Amino acid sequence: MKNVKLLATVGAITLLLSACSTTPQARVPEETVQIEAPEPALQTFYDQRAGWQNCDGDASVMDFTDGRAAEKEFKCAKVTVPLEYENPGNGTIELQLVKYSKSAGAEPLVFNPGGPGGSAVSSLPSMVDYTFTEKLMAGYDIVAVDPRGVGLSAPVRCLTAEETDEFRAEDAPATVEEIREASRKLGQACLEKSPEMARHSDSESAMRDMDIVRAALGQEKLDYMGFSYGTFLGALYADTFPQQVGRFVLDGALDPSIPVDEVAEGQASGFENILAFWLDAGSKKGQIPLKGNTDQMKEQLGEWLETLEDEPLPTADSNRPLTKALATSAILALMYDDSTWNVAWAGLSQAMSQKDGSILLQVADLYADRQDDGSYKTNSFDAFTVINSLDYKALDDEQMQVYADRILRNSPLLGEGFIYSSASIEGWPVESRDTRREVKASGADPILVIGTTFDPATPYYWAESLAKQLESGHLLKVEGLKHTAYSRKAGNCVTDSVDDFMLAGKVPDEGKTCQLPKQ
């Protein structure tokens, strides 16, 4: 859910362009809870309790939160988990927790912002400012937990900042063999820099970490909100620990049962469809230098992007021109939410009409967590690659080609960037943990699944599928042009539905549909 931070920051670009609450059900106080581990070898980990302290002495947390963690509402803690659950005596790692408390004695609500690779700690200020409502935060402490391998929790490292710049700017490999080789080289770099975390940053382990975090928070059940990839972590947790499921909201749902190439197919189609809406809206407003109907504008945009392969555009950074890969990344980033479409129009107009790629480069950098000094604030790029490579199992060449042909046929403009995902998995030098599976969560408390009808990154039918897989799943349909639905600007239908579920356990009526406000 990187778009949360992007939305929080993109206002600066826009300025340049224009010169009585319900509380959760009371539970046993933390200090009196005795929590039994699922297996004796893990009991030491389950006996931990989060020792909350002021954050201002932790330079990394202060950097990740842009100094906000010094405010009195923020507290920090670390939780120790085993490196390998198959062999819990073979080393440990520490997870970084940061909580935001508005009310004394509130229960903890753990969230994951998405990714994989998104830092909950880094996104926490934006989430409490723009996403979680005051009503919800009156009843809950918001707890950010960076998953293993991500952010401040034993981060996996693969590339230097300069190498990441280079990788992001390069056009994607063209053939299956080139993709496999590029993946092998990148994976080898990860193994050299982070030999342990390159092998143990999988989602299955991260999900099991969540249960130790639950114990460290002194909770018999876990209350959780997961966005985008965070829905996968939540679904895995519910399937593995159904009796520990408290109030669960999974917004912008992934279908945990489908292969990597089918994920790519759904996203290619989702972004291609949203791009059509964006082009039509921009044309009607006279904001883009493209003419004709939707198909004609898509063709013109595609032709312009192709010119960047040979002639990248100059930008405000003389050492970093706007390449096709960077331009595409920026445009896709701004498709996550229709409230940022105006920036996409301005960036495209500047690039096409003025031969200046500065706005689009700035957006691409914001999305990748690149800072003005050339460093990367988080390891989101490395973590995204490693986690996906460990989680998915590659399809064989014949199956992969079927998906590739379908992607190119149905998404002619963007499809090229979404094909042959299995080749990347196959080239990875560490064997896949194959964590993707159908889930049931038999015996779990009600789980609220949210899907937005025109979500480009997590298509609505994935939410339908997840809600059907979960025995206690309930689907909230949201009509809108946005990745994930819940935020302070989502309108009362969405926020009340989620807040009432989280705070009072009220499940939305079957078939309920909300609509996001039009931007």
C-alpha positions in Angstrom: 0.0 0.0 0.0 2.8 2.4 -0.9 0.2 4.8 -2.2 -0.5 5.9 1.4 3.0 7.5 1.7 2.8 8.7 -1.9 -0.5 10.5 -1.2 1.1 12.1 1.9 4.0 13.4 -0.1 2.5 14.1 -3.5 0.9 17.3 -2.2 4.3 19.0 -2.5 4.4 18.2 -6.2 0.8 19.5 -6.6 1.8 22.8 -4.9 4.7 23.2 -7.3 2.4 22.6 -10.2 -0.1 25.3 -9.0 3.0 27.7 -7.8 -18.3 9.7 21.7 -16.5 6.5 20.8 -17.1 2.8 21.1 -14.2 0.7 22.4 -13.3 -2.9 21.7 -14.6 -5.6 24.0 -12.6 -5.6 27.2 -9.9 -8.4 27.5 -7.7 -9.8 30.2 -5.0 -7.2 31.2 -1.6 -7.9 29.6 0.3 -8.8 32.7 -2.2 -11.5 33.7 -2.3 -13.3 30.4 -0.6 -16.7 30.2 0.0 -17.6 26.6 0.9 -21.1 25.5 3.1 -21.6 22.5 1.9 -23.9 19.7 4.9 -26.1 20.4 7.2 -26.3 23.5 10.3 -25.3 21.6 8.8 -21.9 21.0 7.6 -21.2 24.6 10.5 -18.8 25.4 9.5 -16.6 22.5 5.9 -16.6 23.6 6.9 -15.6 27.1 8.1 -12.2 25.9 6.2 -9.0 26.6 6.7 -5.8 24.6 8.7 -3.4 26.7 7.4 -0.1 25.4 9.9 2.8 25.6 10.2 6.3 24.2 11.4 6.2 20.6 13.6 9.3 20.5 16.7 7.3 21.4 16.4 5.1 18.3 17.9 6.9 15.4 16.6 4.4 12.8 13.0 4.8 14.0 13.4 8.5 14.1 14.7 8.5 10.5 11.9 6.1 9.3 9.2 8.3 10.8 10.8 11.7 9.8 11.1 12.5 13.5 7.5 12.0 14.3 8.3 9.1 16.7 9.6 11.7 19.2 6.0 12.8 19.9 4.5 11.5 23.1 1.9 9.3 21.4 4.6 7.0 19.9 6.4 4.2 21.8 8.9 1.6 20.6 9.6 -2.0 21.3 11.4 -5.0 19.9 10.3 -8.6 19.8 12.6 -11.6 19.2 11.6 -14.4 16.9 13.4 -17.5 15.6 15.2 -17.3 12.3 13.9 -20.7 11.4 10.7 -22.1 12.8 11.8 -25.6 11.7 14.9 -25.2 13.9 14.1 -22.5 16.5 17.4 -23.0 18.3 19.3 -21.9 15.2 19.5 -18.2 15.7 17.1 -15.3 16.3 16.2 -12.0 14.7 14.5 -8.9 16.2 11.3 -7.3 14.9 10.7 -3.5 15.3 7.4 -2.4 16.7 6.2 1.2 17.0 2.8 2.0 18.4 0.7 5.2 18.3 -1.6 5.7 21.3 -4.4 8.3 21.5 -6.2 6.8 24.5 -5.0 5.3 27.7 -5.8 1.6 28.1 -6.8 1.0 24.5 -6.3 -2.4 22.9 -3.6 -3.0 20.3 -4.4 -3.1 16.6 -1.7 -4.5 14.4 -1.6 -3.4 10.7 0.4 -4.2 7.6 0.4 -1.6 4.8 1.2 -3.9 1.9 4.1 -4.7 -0.4 5.5 -7.2 0.1 8.3 -5.0 1.4 6.3 -2.1 2.8 7.5 -0.8 6.1 4.8 -0.4 8.6 7.0 1.7 10.8 7.8 4.1 7.9 4.1 4.3 7.0 2.8 4.8 10.5 2.7 8.6 10.6 0.8 8.7 7.3 -1.5 5.9 8.4 -2.5 7.8 11.6 -2.8 11.1 9.8 -4.7 10.0 6.7 -6.0 6.4 7.0 -7.2 5.4 10.5 -10.2 7.4 11.7 -10.2 9.3 15.0 -13.1 7.0 16.1 -11.0 3.9 15.5 -7.9 5.4 17.2 -10.0 6.3 20.3 -10.5 2.6 20.8 -7.2 1.1 19.6 -3.5 1.7 19.8 -2.2 1.4 16.3 0.8 -1.0 16.2 3.2 -1.0 13.3 5.3 -4.2 12.9 7.9 -4.4 10.2 7.8 -8.0 9.0 11.0 -10.0 8.9 13.4 -8.8 6.2 11.6 -5.5 5.9 12.4 -2.0 7.1 13.8 -2.2 10.6 13.3 -5.9 11.2 16.5 -7.6 10.1 16.2 -6.0 6.6 17.4 -8.0 3.6 19.9 -6.2 1.5 20.7 -6.9 -2.2 21.8 -3.8 -4.0 23.6 -0.5 -3.2 21.7 2.7 -3.8 23.5 3.2 -7.1 22.8 -0.3 -8.2 19.1 0.2 -7.3 19.0 3.3 -9.4 20.5 1.4 -12.3 18.1 -1.5 -11.9 15.0 0.7 -11.8 16.1 2.6 -14.9 16.8 -0.4 -17.0 14.2 -1.8 -19.4 13.0 -5.3 -18.4 14.8 -8.3 -19.9 13.0 -9.4 -23.2 13.3 -13.1 -23.2 12.6 -15.9 -20.7 16.3 -16.8 -20.5 17.3 -13.2 -19.9 14.7 -12.9 -17.1 16.0 -16.1 -15.5 19.6 -14.9 -15.7 18.8 -11.4 -14.3 16.9 -13.0 -11.4 19.8 -15.4 -10.7 22.3 -12.5 -10.6 20.0 -10.4 -8.3 19.4 -13.4 -6.0 23.1 -14.0 -5.8 23.6 -10.4 -4.7 21.0 -10.9 -2.0 22.7 -14.0 -0.8 26.1 -12.3 -0.6 24.9 -9.3 1.3 22.2 -11.0 3.4 22.8 -14.8 3.4 20.3 -15.5 6.2 17.5 -13.2 5.4 17.7 -14.0 1.7 16.6 -17.5 2.7 14.2 -16.7 5.6 12.1 -13.7 4.6 9.2 -15.7 3.4 5.6 -14.9 4.3 5.0 -18.2 6.1 7.7 -17.3 8.6 6.4 -13.6 8.8 2.9 -14.9 9.5 4.2 -17.1 12.4 6.1 -14.1 13.7 2.7 -12.3 14.0 1.6 -14.9 16.6 4.6 -14.2 18.7 3.9 -10.5 18.4 0.3 -11.3 19.6 1.8 -12.9 22.7 4.2 -10.1 23.2 1.3 -7.7 23.2 -0.4 -9.9 25.9 -3.4 -10.7 23.7 -5.4 -13.9 23.6 -6.6 -12.9 20.1 -5.0 -10.7 17.5 -6.8 -7.7 16.1 -5.5 -6.9 12.6 -5.9 -4.8 9.6 -4.1 -5.8 6.4 -4.0 -3.8 3.2 -3.0 -5.3 -0.2 -0.2 -7.8 0.5 -1.1 -7.4 4.2 -4.4 -9.3 3.3 -2.3 -12.3 2.3 -0.4 -12.3 5.7 -3.7 -12.0 7.5 -5.3 -14.8 5.5 -2.4 -17.1 6.2 -2.5 -16.2 9.9 -6.2 -16.9 10.1 -5.8 -20.2 8.3 -3.0 -21.3 10.6 -4.2 -19.8 13.9 -8.0 -19.6 13.5 -8.6 -19.6 17.3 -6.4 -16.6 17.7 -8.3 -14.4 15.2 -9.9 -11.4 16.8 -11.2 -8.6 14.6 -9.7 -9.0 11.1 -10.1 -6.6 8.2 -8.5 -7.5 4.9 -8.7 -4.5 2.5 -7.6 -4.7 -1.2 -7.5 -8.5 -1.0 -5.1 -10.8 -2.8 -6.3 -14.3 -3.8 -3.8 -16.5 -1.9 -4.6 -19.5 -4.0 -3.5 -18.4 -7.5 -0.1 -18.8 -9.1 2.3 -15.8 -9.7 1.5 -15.6 -13.4 -2.2 -15.3 -12.7 -1.4 -12.5 -10.2 0.5 -10.7 -12.9 -2.4 -11.2 -15.4 -4.9 -9.7 -12.9 -2.7 -6.7 -12.2 -1.9 -6.1 -15.9 -5.6 -6.1 -16.7 -6.4 -3.9 -13.7 -3.8 -1.2 -14.6 -4.7 -1.3 -18.3 -8.4 -0.7 -17.4 -7.6 2.1 -15.0 -5.3 3.7 -17.5 -8.2 3.9 -19.9 -10.3 5.8 -17.3 -7.3 8.1 -16.7 -6.8 8.9 -20.3 -10.5 9.6 -20.9 -10.7 11.9 -17.9 -7.5 13.7 -18.9 -8.7 14.2 -22.4 -12.1 15.6 -21.4 -10.3 18.0 -19.1 -7.8 19.0 -21.7 -4.9 17.9 -19.4 -3.0 15.6 -21.7 -1.3 16.0 -25.1 -3.1 13.0 -26.6 -5.9 13.0 -29.1 -8.7 10.7 -30.3 -10.6 7.9 -28.6 -9.2 5.7 -25.8 -7.5 3.1 -28.1 -5.9 5.9 -30.1 -4.6 7.6 -27.0 -3.3 4.3 -25.6 -1.4 3.8 -28.9 0.1 7.3 -28.8 1.2 6.8 -25.2 2.7 3.4 -26.1 4.6 4.9 -29.0 5.9 7.8 -26.8 7.1 5.3 -24.1 9.0 3.4 -26.8 10.9 6.5 -27.8 12.3 6.7 -24.3 14.2 3.4 -24.9 16.6 5.2 -27.2 16.1 8.8 -26.2 15.4 9.2 -22.4 14.3 12.6 -21.4 16.5 15.1 -19.4 15.3 15.8 -15.8 16.2 18.2 -13.0 18.9 15.6 -12.1 21.4 15.8 -14.9 22.7 12.3 -14.1 19.4 10.6 -14.2 17.3 10.9 -17.3 13.7 9.6 -17.5 13.8 6.1 -19.1 10.8 4.1 -20.3 11.0 2.0 -17.1 11.0 5.0 -14.8 8.2 6.7 -16.8 6.0 3.6 -16.7 6.7 3.2 -13.0 5.6 6.7 -12.3 2.4 6.5 -14.3 1.4 3.2 -12.7 2.2 4.6 -9.2 -0.3 7.4 -9.8 -3.0 5.0 -11.0 -3.4 3.7 -7.5 -5.7 6.5 -6.5 -7.7 8.8 -8.7 -6.9 11.7 -6.4 -3.4 11.7 -7.9 -4.4 11.6 -11.5 -3.9 15.3 -11.9 -0.2 14.8 -11.0 0.0 12.1 -13.7 -1.5 14.4 -16.3 0.9 17.2 -15.4 3.9 14.8 -15.5 2.9 13.4 -18.8 2.3 16.8 -20.3 5.6 18.1 -19.1 7.4 15.1 -20.5 5.7 15.0 -23.9 5.3 18.7 -24.5 8.3 20.2 -22.8 10.7 17.2 -23.2 11.2 17.4 -19.4 10.9 14.2 -17.3 11.4 15.8 -13.9 7.9 15.4 -12.5 7.6 11.7 -13.5 11.1 11.0 -12.2 10.2 12.6 -8.9 7.1 10.5 -8.6 9.0 7.3 -9.5 11.5 8.1 -6.8 8.8 8.8 -4.2 7.2 5.5 -4.9 10.5 3.7 -4.5 11.4 5.5 -1.2 14.4 7.2 -2.8 15.5 10.3 -1.0 16.9 13.5 -2.3 20.5 12.5 -1.3 20.3 9.4 -3.5 19.8 7.0 -0.6 16.8 4.8 -0.2 14.8 5.3 3.0 13.7 1.7 3.2 14.7 -1.6 1.6 11.3 -2.0 -0.1 12.8 -2.9 -3.5 15.0 -5.6 -2.2 12.4 -7.0 0.2 9.7 -7.1 -2.5 11.9 -9.1 -4.8 13.1 -11.6 -2.1 9.7 -12.2 -0.5 7.9 -12.8 -3.7 10.7 -15.1 -4.9 10.5 -17.2 -1.7 6.6 -17.2 -1.7 5.7 -18.3 -5.2 6.3 -21.5 -7.0 7.2 -21.3 -10.7 4.9 -22.7 -13.4 6.3 -24.8 -16.2 7.2 -23.1 -19.5 4.0 -24.2 -21.2 1.7 -22.9 -18.5 3.7 -19.7 -18.2 3.4 -19.0 -22.0 -0.4 -19.5 -21.8 -0.6 -16.6 -19.3 1.9 -14.5 -21.2 -0.1 -14.8 -24.5 -3.3 -13.9 -22.6 -1.6 -10.9 -20.9 -0.3 -9.5 -24.1 -3.6 -10.0 -25.8 -5.7 -8.4 -23.1 -3.3 -5.7 -21.9 -1.5 -4.6 -25.1 0.0 -1.3 -23.6 1.2 -2.5 -20.3 1.3 -6.3 -20.6 4.9 -6.5 -21.6 6.0 -5.6 -18.1 3.9 -8.3 -16.5 4.8 -11.5 -18.5 7.0 -14.4 -17.6 6.8 -14.0 -13.8 7.5 -17.7 -13.3 10.8 -17.3 -15.2 12.0 -14.9 -12.5 11.0 -17.3 -9.7 12.7 -20.2 -11.6 15.9 -18.2 -11.9 16.1 -17.4 -8.2 19.0 -19.2 -6.5 17.0 -20.0 -3.3 14.3 -22.7 -3.4 10.8 -21.4 -3.1 8.9 -22.0 0.2 5.7 -22.1 -1.9 3.5 -20.3 0.7 0.6 -19.6 -1.6 -2.5 -21.7 -1.0 -6.2 -21.8 -0.6 -7.3 -20.8 2.9 -10.3 -21.7 5.1 -9.6 -20.5 8.7 -12.1 -23.0 10.1 -13.5 -21.9 13.4 -12.2 -18.3 13.2 -14.3 -15.3 14.2 -15.9 -13.2 11.4 -13.3 -11.8 9.0 -14.2 -8.7 6.9 -12.9 -8.7 3.4 -13.0 -5.5 1.3 -12.8 -5.2 -2.4 -13.0 -2.1 -4.6 -14.5 -2.6 -8.0 -11.8 -0.8 -10.0 -8.8 -1.5 -7.9 -5.8 -1.8 -10.3 -3.5 -3.8 -8.1 -5.9 -6.2 -6.4 -8.9 -6.8 -8.7 -12.3 -7.0 -7.1 -12.8 -10.7 -8.0 -9.8 -11.6 -5.8 -11.7 -10.2 -2.8 -14.7 -12.2 -3.8 -12.6 -15.3 -4.0 -10.9 -14.8 -0.6 -14.2 -14.1 1.1 -15.6 -17.4 -0.3 -12.5 -19.3 0.7 -12.7 -18.1 4.3 -15.4 -20.0 6.2 -16.1 -16.9 8.3 -15.4 -14.4 5.5 -17.8 -11.5 4.9 -17.4 -9.3 1.8 -17.9 -5.5 1.6 -18.1 -4.3 -1.9 -16.8 -0.8 -2.6 -17.4 1.0 -5.9 -14.5 3.3 -6.8 -11.2 3.9 -8.7 -8.6 3.2 -6.0 -6.3 0.6 -4.5 -7.8 -0.3 -1.1 -10.8 1.5 0.2 -10.5 2.4 3.9 -9.3 5.8 4.7 -10.6 9.0 6.3 -11.7 10.2 2.9 -13.5 7.0 2.0 -16.9 8.3 3.1 -19.1 7.3 6.0 -20.3 4.0 4.4 -16.8 2.6 4.3 -15.4 4.1 7.5 -18.5 3.3 9.6 -18.6 -0.3 8.2 -15.0 -0.9 9.2 -15.0 1.0 12.5 -18.2 -0.6 13.7 -16.8 -4.0 12.8 -13.5 -3.4 14.6 -14.9 -1.7 17.6 -18.2 -3.5 18.2 -17.9 -6.7 16.1 -20.8 -5.6 13.9 -20.6 -7.4 10.5 -21.9 -5.4 7.5 -25.2 -6.7 6.0 -24.7 -9.3 3.4 -24.5 -7.7 -0.1 -23.8 -4.2 1.3 -22.2 -1.9 -1.2 -20.4 1.4 -0.5 -19.2 4.0 -3.0 -16.1 6.1 -2.7 -16.5 9.8 -3.1 -15.7 11.0 -6.7 -12.5 13.0 -6.9 
